[in-house]
Amino acid sequence: MKCPFCGNEMITGDVICKIGSAPTLYPKDPGSSELKHFFKMFFGSKSSIKASDLDQCWYCGRCKKIFAVWNEK
């Protein structure tokens, strides 16, 4: 896959998260306040996407960026 920022060829890999620190994506709702979004992150949300749904990752050595693709439930 080509990096969308610099065009460099990216390498694929896996993201491993240690127990207790797994990433979770909390999508921001357009028009939602920052405070409401904060409460979703703090208390949890049904719209969150867990790390177990992580599909594939790529790394760009030039930009030093990691791109991850999650499956939505």
N, CA, C and O atoms as CSV, one atom per row, in Angstrom:
chain,resi,resn,atom,element,x,y,z
A,1,MET,N,N,0.847,-1.173,0.000
A,1,MET,CA,C,0.000,0.000,0.000
A,1,MET,C,C,0.895,1.239,0.000
A,1,MET,O,O,1.929,1.269,0.667
A,2,LYS,N,N,0.494,2.235,-0.739
A,2,LYS,CA,C,1.233,3.503,-0.794
A,2,LYS,C,C,0.766,4.415,0.338
A,2,LYS,O,O,-0.426,4.478,0.636
A,3,CYS,N,N,1.697,5.116,0.965
A,3,CYS,CA,C,1.383,6.067,2.027
A,3,CYS,C,C,0.582,7.230,1.440
A,3,CYS,O,O,1.000,7.822,0.445
A,4,PRO,N,N,-0.557,7.564,2.039
A,4,PRO,CA,C,-1.359,8.668,1.506
A,4,PRO,C,C,-0.712,10.039,1.731
A,4,PRO,O,O,-1.152,11.023,1.136
A,5,PHE,N,N,0.319,10.124,2.574
A,5,PHE,CA,C,0.968,11.401,2.838
A,5,PHE,C,C,2.175,11.642,1.950
A,5,PHE,O,O,2.343,12.743,1.424
A,6,CYS,N,N,3.033,10.613,1.770
A,6,CYS,CA,C,4.274,10.846,1.028
A,6,CYS,C,C,4.421,9.954,-0.206
A,6,CYS,O,O,5.313,10.194,-1.020
A,7,GLY,N,N,3.577,8.934,-0.369
A,7,GLY,CA,C,3.644,8.057,-1.523
A,7,GLY,C,C,4.623,6.903,-1.378
A,7,GLY,O,O,4.748,6.088,-2.292
A,8,ASN,N,N,5.319,6.816,-0.248
A,8,ASN,CA,C,6.260,5.733,0.000
A,8,ASN,C,C,5.520,4.401,0.131
A,8,ASN,O,O,4.377,4.361,0.586
A,9,GLU,N,N,6.181,3.311,-0.271
A,9,GLU,CA,C,5.578,1.982,-0.097
A,9,GLU,C,C,5.607,1.633,1.387
A,9,GLU,O,O,6.644,1.754,2.040
A,10,MET,N,N,4.465,1.199,1.916
A,10,MET,CA,C,4.341,0.899,3.345
A,10,MET,C,C,4.470,-0.602,3.572
A,10,MET,O,O,4.206,-1.406,2.678
A,11,ILE,N,N,4.881,-0.964,4.786
A,11,ILE,CA,C,4.954,-2.387,5.131
A,11,ILE,C,C,3.758,-2.728,6.017
A,11,ILE,O,O,3.293,-1.892,6.792
A,12,THR,N,N,3.273,-3.940,5.898
A,12,THR,CA,C,2.136,-4.381,6.689
A,12,THR,C,C,2.627,-5.098,7.934
A,12,THR,O,O,3.754,-5.591,7.970
A,13,GLY,N,N,1.782,-5.157,8.953
A,13,GLY,CA,C,2.163,-5.815,10.194
A,13,GLY,C,C,0.977,-5.949,11.124
A,13,GLY,O,O,-0.174,-5.786,10.717
A,14,ASP,N,N,1.266,-6.244,12.363
A,14,ASP,CA,C,0.228,-6.424,13.371
A,14,ASP,C,C,0.514,-5.504,14.550
A,14,ASP,O,O,1.670,-5.261,14.899
A,15,VAL,N,N,-0.543,-5.002,15.151
A,15,VAL,CA,C,-0.425,-4.205,16.367
A,15,VAL,C,C,-0.759,-5.112,17.532
A,15,VAL,O,O,-1.814,-5.746,17.546
A,16,ILE,N,N,0.123,-5.181,18.502
A,16,ILE,CA,C,-0.090,-5.995,19.696
A,16,ILE,C,C,-0.244,-5.041,20.872
A,16,ILE,O,O,0.573,-4.141,21.067
A,17,CYS,N,N,-1.285,-5.246,21.642
A,17,CYS,CA,C,-1.540,-4.401,22.807
A,17,CYS,C,C,-1.456,-5.248,24.064
A,17,CYS,O,O,-1.962,-6.369,24.113
A,18,LYS,N,N,-0.817,-4.701,25.064
A,18,LYS,CA,C,-0.688,-5.421,26.321
A,18,LYS,C,C,-2.008,-5.379,27.077
A,18,LYS,O,O,-2.813,-4.466,26.891
A,19,ILE,N,N,-2.220,-6.366,27.922
A,19,ILE,CA,C,-3.441,-6.455,28.714
A,19,ILE,C,C,-3.610,-5.188,29.546
A,19,ILE,O,O,-2.668,-4.707,30.176
A,20,GLY,N,N,-4.816,-4.667,29.534
A,20,GLY,CA,C,-5.124,-3.474,30.308
A,20,GLY,C,C,-4.886,-2.172,29.577
A,20,GLY,O,O,-5.231,-1.105,30.085
A,21,SER,N,N,-4.299,-2.240,28.389
A,21,SER,CA,C,-4.033,-1.000,27.656
A,21,SER,C,C,-4.441,-1.121,26.186
A,21,SER,O,O,-3.856,-0.467,25.322
A,22,ALA,N,N,-5.426,-1.942,25.907
A,22,ALA,CA,C,-5.864,-2.125,24.522
A,22,ALA,C,C,-6.530,-0.854,23.996
A,22,ALA,O,O,-7.289,-0.205,24.715
A,23,PRO,N,N,-6.247,-0.500,22.743
A,23,PRO,CA,C,-6.869,0.712,22.199
A,23,PRO,C,C,-8.340,0.476,21.850
A,23,PRO,O,O,-8.743,-0.616,21.450
A,24,THR,N,N,-9.100,1.512,22.013
A,24,THR,CA,C,-10.509,1.505,21.646
A,24,THR,C,C,-10.784,2.809,20.916
A,24,THR,O,O,-10.368,3.876,21.367
A,25,LEU,N,N,-11.476,2.728,19.802
A,25,LEU,CA,C,-11.831,3.914,19.029
A,25,LEU,C,C,-13.208,4.392,19.472
A,25,LEU,O,O,-14.161,3.613,19.502
A,26,TYR,N,N,-13.310,5.657,19.811
A,26,TYR,CA,C,-14.579,6.286,20.149
A,26,TYR,C,C,-14.884,7.303,19.054
A,26,TYR,O,O,-14.374,8.423,19.100
A,27,PRO,N,N,-15.709,6.935,18.064
A,27,PRO,CA,C,-15.997,7.852,16.965
A,27,PRO,C,C,-16.657,9.141,17.472
A,27,PRO,O,O,-17.526,9.107,18.344
A,28,LYS,N,N,-16.229,10.265,16.912
A,28,LYS,CA,C,-16.835,11.552,17.265
A,28,LYS,C,C,-18.079,11.763,16.410
A,28,LYS,O,O,-18.041,11.625,15.188
A,29,ASP,N,N,-19.163,12.094,17.063
A,29,ASP,CA,C,-20.394,12.409,16.345
A,29,ASP,C,C,-20.334,13.860,15.890
A,29,ASP,O,O,-20.039,14.746,16.692
A,30,PRO,N,N,-20.612,14.120,14.599
A,30,PRO,CA,C,-20.627,15.517,14.155
A,30,PRO,C,C,-21.704,16.285,14.929
A,30,PRO,O,O,-22.821,15.796,15.097
A,31,GLY,N,N,-21.372,17.450,15.383
A,31,GLY,CA,C,-22.317,18.263,16.130
A,31,GLY,C,C,-22.361,17.954,17.606
A,31,GLY,O,O,-23.072,18.628,18.352
A,32,SER,N,N,-21.625,16.959,18.048
A,32,SER,CA,C,-21.577,16.601,19.465
A,32,SER,C,C,-20.524,17.454,20.164
A,32,SER,O,O,-19.475,17.743,19.587
A,33,SER,N,N,-20.793,17.852,21.382
A,33,SER,CA,C,-19.849,18.698,22.115
A,33,SER,C,C,-18.637,17.890,22.568
A,33,SER,O,O,-18.686,16.663,22.651
A,34,GLU,N,N,-17.562,18.596,22.856
A,34,GLU,CA,C,-16.347,17.954,23.367
A,34,GLU,C,C,-16.618,17.288,24.712
A,34,GLU,O,O,-16.072,16.223,25.001
A,35,LEU,N,N,-17.458,17.912,25.532
A,35,LEU,CA,C,-17.784,17.365,26.846
A,35,LEU,C,C,-18.529,16.038,26.707
A,35,LEU,O,O,-18.240,15.078,27.422
A,36,LYS,N,N,-19.483,15.994,25.789
A,36,LYS,CA,C,-20.236,14.749,25.561
A,36,LYS,C,C,-19.294,13.650,25.071
A,36,LYS,O,O,-19.408,12.500,25.494
A,37,HIS,N,N,-18.370,14.000,24.184
A,37,HIS,CA,C,-17.401,13.029,23.670
A,37,HIS,C,C,-16.489,12.534,24.805
A,37,HIS,O,O,-16.184,11.344,24.883
A,38,PHE,N,N,-16.062,13.440,25.670
A,38,PHE,CA,C,-15.242,13.070,26.817
A,38,PHE,C,C,-15.972,12.065,27.710
A,38,PHE,O,O,-15.379,11.079,28.147
A,39,PHE,N,N,-17.252,12.310,27.981
A,39,PHE,CA,C,-18.028,11.401,28.818
A,39,PHE,C,C,-18.157,10.016,28.168
A,39,PHE,O,O,-18.142,8.998,28.861
A,40,LYS,N,N,-18.283,9.985,26.839
A,40,LYS,CA,C,-18.317,8.691,26.135
A,40,LYS,C,C,-17.024,7.925,26.362
A,40,LYS,O,O,-17.046,6.720,26.616
A,41,MET,N,N,-15.891,8.628,26.271
A,41,MET,CA,C,-14.600,7.970,26.459
A,41,MET,C,C,-14.405,7.538,27.915
A,41,MET,O,O,-13.840,6.477,28.180
A,42,PHE,N,N,-14.867,8.353,28.843
A,42,PHE,CA,C,-14.668,8.066,30.258
A,42,PHE,C,C,-15.578,6.937,30.756
A,42,PHE,O,O,-15.125,6.048,31.476
A,43,PHE,N,N,-16.863,6.973,30.372
A,43,PHE,CA,C,-17.829,6.007,30.868
A,43,PHE,C,C,-18.088,4.845,29.911
A,43,PHE,O,O,-18.737,3.869,30.287
A,44,GLY,N,N,-17.586,4.940,28.677
A,44,GLY,CA,C,-17.825,3.895,27.680
A,44,GLY,C,C,-18.991,4.247,26.783
A,44,GLY,O,O,-19.790,5.128,27.099
A,45,SER,N,N,-19.082,3.559,25.675
A,45,SER,CA,C,-20.117,3.836,24.691
A,45,SER,C,C,-20.384,2.591,23.859
A,45,SER,O,O,-19.468,1.822,23.567
A,46,LYS,N,N,-21.632,2.396,23.480
A,46,LYS,CA,C,-21.981,1.265,22.615
A,46,LYS,C,C,-21.416,1.443,21.214
A,46,LYS,O,O,-21.267,0.469,20.476
A,47,SER,N,N,-21.101,2.674,20.843
A,47,SER,CA,C,-20.576,2.934,19.498
A,47,SER,C,C,-19.060,2.744,19.405
A,47,SER,O,O,-18.484,2.928,18.333
A,48,SER,N,N,-18.404,2.377,20.519
A,48,SER,CA,C,-16.955,2.199,20.492
A,48,SER,C,C,-16.574,0.953,19.698
A,48,SER,O,O,-17.355,0.009,19.582
A,49,ILE,N,N,-15.358,0.972,19.156
A,49,ILE,CA,C,-14.848,-0.149,18.373
A,49,ILE,C,C,-13.606,-0.662,19.095
A,49,ILE,O,O,-12.630,0.072,19.251
A,50,LYS,N,N,-13.636,-1.892,19.527
A,50,LYS,CA,C,-12.582,-2.490,20.361
A,50,LYS,C,C,-11.381,-2.938,19.525
A,50,LYS,O,O,-11.477,-3.107,18.309
A,51,ALA,N,N,-10.265,-3.122,20.200
A,51,ALA,CA,C,-9.035,-3.560,19.537
A,51,ALA,C,C,-9.182,-4.951,18.932
A,51,ALA,O,O,-8.488,-5.287,17.972
A,52,SER,N,N,-10.082,-5.762,19.486
A,52,SER,CA,C,-10.274,-7.113,18.935
A,52,SER,C,C,-10.823,-7.077,17.517
A,52,SER,O,O,-10.760,-8.075,16.799
A,53,ASP,N,N,-11.361,-5.929,17.112
A,53,ASP,CA,C,-11.877,-5.773,15.754
A,53,ASP,C,C,-10.829,-5.227,14.793
A,53,ASP,O,O,-11.140,-4.937,13.638
A,54,LEU,N,N,-9.562,-5.082,15.269
A,54,LEU,CA,C,-8.481,-4.591,14.436
A,54,LEU,C,C,-8.238,-5.575,13.296
A,54,LEU,O,O,-8.102,-6.776,13.529
A,55,ASP,N,N,-8.185,-5.076,12.082
A,55,ASP,CA,C,-8.065,-5.932,10.906
A,55,ASP,C,C,-6.640,-5.983,10.369
A,55,ASP,O,O,-6.067,-7.065,10.244
A,56,GLN,N,N,-6.062,-4.835,10.052
A,56,GLN,CA,C,-4.744,-4.825,9.441
A,56,GLN,C,C,-4.067,-3.484,9.703
A,56,GLN,O,O,-4.743,-2.472,9.889
A,57,CYS,N,N,-2.748,-3.475,9.719
A,57,CYS,CA,C,-1.979,-2.249,9.951
A,57,CYS,C,C,-0.872,-2.116,8.920
A,57,CYS,O,O,-0.372,-3.107,8.387
A,58,TRP,N,N,-0.497,-0.869,8.648
A,58,TRP,CA,C,0.617,-0.558,7.767
A,58,TRP,C,C,1.495,0.473,8.439
A,58,TRP,O,O,1.021,1.280,9.238
A,59,TYR,N,N,2.795,0.445,8.107
A,59,TYR,CA,C,3.765,1.387,8.662
A,59,TYR,C,C,4.537,2.043,7.535
A,59,TYR,O,O,5.011,1.375,6.615
A,60,CYS,N,N,4.659,3.375,7.618
A,60,CYS,CA,C,5.461,4.120,6.652
A,60,CYS,C,C,6.768,4.508,7.319
A,60,CYS,O,O,6.774,5.283,8.276
A,61,GLY,N,N,7.882,3.970,6.815
A,61,GLY,CA,C,9.190,4.258,7.374
A,61,GLY,C,C,9.643,5.690,7.127
A,61,GLY,O,O,10.440,6.225,7.898
A,62,ARG,N,N,9.156,6.310,6.077
A,62,ARG,CA,C,9.550,7.679,5.774
A,62,ARG,C,C,8.823,8.680,6.678
A,62,ARG,O,O,9.452,9.569,7.252
A,63,CYS,N,N,7.500,8.536,6.803
A,63,CYS,CA,C,6.691,9.455,7.626
A,63,CYS,C,C,6.667,9.068,9.099
A,63,CYS,O,O,6.341,9.882,9.963
A,64,LYS,N,N,7.019,7.811,9.372
A,64,LYS,CA,C,6.942,7.271,10.743
A,64,LYS,C,C,5.497,7.268,11.237
A,64,LYS,O,O,5.228,7.571,12.400
A,65,LYS,N,N,4.560,6.918,10.332
A,65,LYS,CA,C,3.146,6.866,10.682
A,65,LYS,C,C,2.647,5.427,10.597
A,65,LYS,O,O,3.099,4.644,9.761
A,66,ILE,N,N,1.714,5.098,11.474
A,66,ILE,CA,C,1.059,3.793,11.477
A,66,ILE,C,C,-0.395,3.999,11.116
A,66,ILE,O,O,-1.071,4.863,11.675
A,67,PHE,N,N,-0.875,3.197,10.174
A,67,PHE,CA,C,-2.270,3.248,9.760
A,67,PHE,C,C,-2.919,1.922,10.144
A,67,PHE,O,O,-2.391,0.855,9.830
A,68,ALA,N,N,-4.053,1.986,10.817
A,68,ALA,CA,C,-4.748,0.790,11.241
A,68,ALA,C,C,-6.136,0.760,10.637
A,68,ALA,O,O,-6.778,1.798,10.471
A,69,VAL,N,N,-6.594,-0.437,10.312
A,69,VAL,CA,C,-7.932,-0.628,9.767
A,69,VAL,C,C,-8.712,-1.491,10.760
A,69,VAL,O,O,-8.308,-2.610,11.076
A,70,TRP,N,N,-9.812,-0.967,11.236
A,70,TRP,CA,C,-10.687,-1.698,12.146
A,70,TRP,C,C,-11.928,-2.137,11.391
A,70,TRP,O,O,-12.415,-1.426,10.512
A,71,ASN,N,N,-12.440,-3.316,11.738
A,71,ASN,CA,C,-13.735,-3.763,11.233
A,71,ASN,C,C,-14.794,-3.222,12.174
A,71,ASN,O,O,-14.643,-3.304,13.393
A,72,GLU,N,N,-15.853,-2.674,11.626
A,72,GLU,CA,C,-16.943,-2.204,12.467
A,72,GLU,C,C,-17.832,-3.386,12.755
A,72,GLU,O,O,-18.433,-3.957,11.845
A,73,LYS,N,N,-17.918,-3.751,13.993
A,73,LYS,CA,C,-18.702,-4.873,14.514
A,73,LYS,C,C,-19.343,-5.700,13.468
A,73,LYS,O,O,-20.028,-6.673,13.785
